[in-house]
Amino acid sequence: MPDIIESPLPKTLLVIPVCGRSRALRLVVESAIEQGLPVLLVDSGSEDGDLAVIGNLPVERLRLAAGLGKGRALLAGAALAKEKGYGAILAVDADGQHDPANVRFLLDVARISWPAIVIGAALTESADMRESSLCSNDFSGFWVRLECGQSLPDTRSGFRLYPVDFLTSRHFFARCRGFEVETLVRGAWAGLPLLSVEVPAGRLPAVKKDIHPHKFMDTLNLVFLHTLLVTRSLLPWPHRRIVPETAAKDPLSLLSEPLQFFRLLCREHASAVELAAASWVGIFLGSLPIIPFGIVTIVYVNHKLHLNKLAGVVASNVCVFPFVPFLCVEVGRFLRFGCFWSEFNRQTMLHEIHYRLWEWLLGALVVGPLIGFAGALLTYILVRYLRSTSGIKKMKGLEDTR
């Protein structure tokens, strides 16, 4: 086994953003000081008197305008760190969910590959937040995989090690909850390795989080953010990179190695959710009036979204001509005039073909997502069933009867 070559880490600043009331603030700050790293407290929204709990502890403080959010607080901390000659910041939330005593786990992983973004994923969660946290993390992880192709166990953790140059050289849109996700996606686009390390539960007592007062607006902001990131991931021009791209291994060729090529194509991005998403994309794009370029478009979009290309192409056959196109034209006609197309003659089918194409497009924007959802749901159920124990046994039974 080859020896692991460790990379020297730059000067690191431990940054604690304070964006609201935190009952565990003093405990977090005390634990951070014990790690021997310089500590910066970035205050962007604490209530009057909240910071009094840290007293005269030896930490640097940066006061920002209230309401800027954790993302802006971390970016301000990174800008100050760059001015003072630091090359990395170690972000720790002030809510006590993560103990700064575990920073050594992140630093040890970063020494193996630097620069990188290192995430501290908690091994355990409190019972009152387990179910909702896991659901939110699965949802967030799905979008991260879609946008940059990376699968990570905890995409929402606020316990992170960031390169300062990365945070200060990129424009980020998210201010609060979506900031962690956006940094991961843009970090992957920039060529940074996304590393995750499990950290044990620290000695800090469990502190129940306060209910966020702007949860609805945060959800809308997340929808906007993911729409923006997905759209950017589909655009053909390359991303600005921090780490140069290494020479890739020659890909398998359809002509020289057809069997291996199709086996790889079938296995890639093959979780039930990913196959369902690929089916939705294939059906939706297959319903659009882009027949000459349909397969090429489906392959391109699924490739850019890190979805299974073969599943998308196969699913698009649901939209075989003329059934789905005819349904789309009828729905589009109804949307335009409030009535269905019933006169099938030379005038309406040839001379007014441009109107039919327009109606096809309008109808596809309604019919495509609905049929795509049905196809995605069927794909998900079928894949989960076939991969279950009972499904495998029944498939083996059918083979034995042959």
N, C-alpha and C positions, 0 to 999 in steps of 0.2 A: 504494500500500500504506500503511495507517495506521501511524503511529508506535507502537512498543511502549512502553507506560508501565510503568516499573519501580516496584515497591513497595519502600519502605525496609525492610530486615531489622532485626529486634530484636537486642539483644545476644545473642551466641551462645557457648555453652559446649561445648567438645569433651569428650565423655565416653567413657572407655575402660573397659568392664566386664571384669574379670578373674575368671573362674569356674573356673579350673583351670590346669594347667601350660601355659605358653606359651613356646616357645623364641625367639619373635620379639618378646617384650615390650619390651625396651630399644630395639630398632630402631623399633617403632611409636611409642613415647613420644618418642623423639628427633625423628622426623619430624613428630609432632603439634606439638611445641614450636616447630618451625621455621615453622609456618604463622601464627604471631602471635596465635592464639586462646588464651584461658586453658584449661588442661587439668585435668580431674578424673579421677582413677583410682579406680574403685569396685571394691573387693576383696571378692568373695563366693565364696571357695573356693580361693584359691591355697594351695599347700603352703608349709610353713615354709621361709623362705629364698628363695622365688621372687622376691619383690619386692626383694630385695637387689640384683638386677641393675640396677635403675634408679638406685641410689645416691642422690645428693643432687640429682637433676634437679628443676627448679622446677615441680612439679606438686602440686596439692592431692589429698589421699587421703581416701577414705571407706571405713571398714572395716565390713563387715556380717557377720552370722553365716554360716557355711559352709553350702553346699547350697541357698541361696535361688534360685539360677539367674540367668541373664542378664536375664530379664524384670524380676525384682524389683530387680536391680542398676540397670538403666536407670531404673526408676520412682523408686528412691531418689535417683539422680542428678538426675532431673527435679525432684523435690521440693526438693532442695538448691538447684538452679538457680533455682527460683521464689523461694525465700527471699532469694537474692542479687540478684534483679532481672533475671535472664536471661529472654528470651522464646522462645529456641530452644535445642535441644541437638543436637549433631552426633555421632552414635554411630559409633564405629569399633571393630571387634573387635580383640582383642589377639593374634590368631593370625597376623597378617601377610598375610592374604589380600588385604586392601586397604591401600593406602598413603595415609596422611593428607595427603600432598602433593597429592592430587586433590580436596581439599575445595572448591577454587574452582569446579569443575564443578557441584557441587551448589548452591553459593551463587548462582552465576550464574542457574541455572534458577529457584531460589526467588525471585529478585528480580522475575521476570516474573509470578509468581502467588503471593502470600503472604496468609494462611497456607496451607500445603500440607505434604504428606509427600513428600519427595524421596528417591528410591532411586538409589544408585550401582551400576550393573550393570557388572561386569567384562567387558572385551572378550575376554579370553583366560583360559583355565583350564589348570592343569597337567595333563599327560597322565594322571597316576595318579588324578585325581579327576574327569576330564571325564565319563565315561560315567555313573557313579553320581550325580554332581551334576546332570547334565541330566535324568536320569530323575526324581529327587526334585523338581526344579524344575518339570517338566511336571506332575507329580502335584499339587504345591502350587498351581500356577497354575490348574489345572482347578477346584479347590475355591474359590479366590478368585473366579473368574468366576462360579461357581455362587452364591456367597453375596452378592456385591455387584455383579456385572456388569462388573467391570473386568478388562481383559486387560493383563498386565504381563510384561515379558521375564524379570525376576528377582525373584520374590516372597520369596526366602530370604536376600537380601543383608543383611548386618549393617552396611552402610555407609549410614546414613540421616540425614536432617535432619528433626527433629520439632518441632512447636510445643509448648512447655512446657505451655500451658493444656490441650491435648488429652490429654497423658499424665497430668496431675494431676487431670483431671475425669472420668475413665472408670475403670471397674473391669475389670481384665483377669484372665482365668483362667489363661492359659498362663504357665509359669515359665521354660521353656528353649527348645526348638527351635520351638515353635509361636508364640512371642511375636511374631516379625516378621509372620507371617501374620495373627494376630489384630489387630495394630495397623492393617494395611492395610484389613481388612474393617470394623472399627469406625471407622476414619478416613473411609472412603467413606460409611458410614451417617451420620456427623456432617457430611457435606457438604464435607470437605476434598478438594481435587484430589490425585490420586495421580500424581505425576510421576516419570518414570524418565529417567536420563541415563547414557549409556555412558561409562565412565571407563577410560582406558588403564592397562595394567599399569605399576605404579610401579617404583621402584628397589629396593624391598625384595626380598631373595632369596626364592624359593619355599620355603615351610615346610610339610612334610607334616603334616596334622592327626593328632593322636592318636586312636586308636579310642575311641569313646564307650563307657564301661562300662555305661551304662543304656539301650542302644538299644531293647530290647524294651519297657521301661516308657515310653520316649519315644514309641514307636509307639502304645501304648495311649492315652497322653495326647492324641496327635494325633487319634485316632479319637473320643475323647470331645469334644475341642474342636470338630471339624468337625460332629459331631452337634449340639452346642449351637448353633453358629453357623447351621447350616441350619435348625434348629427356630425360632430367633429370626427368621430372614429370612422365614419363612412366616407369622409372627404378623401380624395386621392393624394393630396400633397403630404410629404413626410413631416413628422414632428421634429421640433428642435431638440437635439439630444445633448445631454451632459456627458454620458459615457459613450464612446464610439462604438459603433456596431461591429461585432466580431464576424469573421467570415463564417457563413453558415455551411453546414454539410449539404452536399448536393442532394436535392430532393429526389424522391422516387419518380420515375418516369412512367407514364401510362403505356408508352410504346415498348420500352425495354423491360419493364417489370410490371405487367398489368395485374397479376394476381396480388402481389404485395401492395400495389398501389390502391386497389379497391379494399383490401383488408384494412389498410391504414385509414382509408376514407371512412369506412364503416365504424371504426373504433373511436375516431377523434370526437371530442366533446360529446360523449355518449351517455351522460346522465339522463334520467327521465325528464328532468326540467329542461335541459338543453335540447334534447330531441323534440320536446313539445314546442319550445320556442322556435326551433328551426322549421318545424312543420307550419307554425303560424306564419312565419316570414314567407315560406314557399307558397302557401295558399293565397296570402294577401297579394304578393307580387304577381302570382299566376293569374289573379282575377283582373289585373290591370290591362288596358289595351296596348301592350308592348310585345305582341306575339313574336316579332322577329328577334327580339333581344331578351326574351323572358328568361331562358335558362342561364344566359350569361349574367343577367342582373341578379338572379337568385344566388348563383355561385359567388358573385362578387360581394353581395350584402352579407351572406352567411359567413364568408371568409373574414370580412372586416369586423363582424360582430362575434367572431370566434365560435360559430355554431356549426353543426354538422351539415356540410354542403350536400351530401348525397340525400340525407333525410329531407332537406328543403326541396330538392329537385323532384324527388318521388312524391312528396305531398302536393306539389303544384299540379300533378295530374288530376287532382280532384276538380280542377277548373278547366277540364277538357272542353274544347269547342264542340257544339254550340251552346251547351246547357247553361253553364254559369255566365258566359258573356251575354246570352239572351236575357237571363234574369237581371243582370246588371243594367242592360239597356232599358228594360221595363221599369226598374226602380228609378233609374235616372230620368226617364220620360215622366214618371209620376212626380218626381221632385221638381221638374221644370214646369209642367202644365197641370198637374193634379189629375191626370188620366193616363191610361196605359196605351202602348203602341198596338194598334189593331189592324192597320192598313199595310199589308205586305205586298207591295207592288214595285215596279221598276223605279218609280219616282222616289219612294221612301227608302228603298234599299240601296240604290246606286247614286242617284242625283243628290240625295240628302245624306250621303254617307258621313259627311263631316259632322252633321247633327247627331247621327247615331254614335259616332266615336265620342263626342262630348258627353252624351247621355251614358255611354258605357263607362266613361271615367267617373262621372258623378255617382253612378250606381255602385261601381266597384269600391268607392270609398266608404260605402255603407255595407254592402254585401260581403266584401272581402274580409274585413275584420271579424264579422259574425261567423262566417264559415270557417275562418282561420281559428277562431276561438274553439269552435266545436271540434275541428280537426286536432288542435293542440290538446284539448282535454281527452279526446279518444286516444291519442298517441301516448299521453302520460299514463292513463289507466292501463293501456295495453302493455307498455314497457314495464310498469311496476308489477303487473300480473305475471308476465313472462319471466321476470327476474325473481319472483317470489318462489318459495319452496314448492308450493302446490302447483304453480305454473310449470316449473321445471319437471316435476314428477309426471304431470299429464302429457307434456311434450315427449318425455322418454317413453311413456306408455303407448303413445301413437306410433312412435318409431318401432317399438317392439312388435306391434300388431302387423306391421308391414313385413 
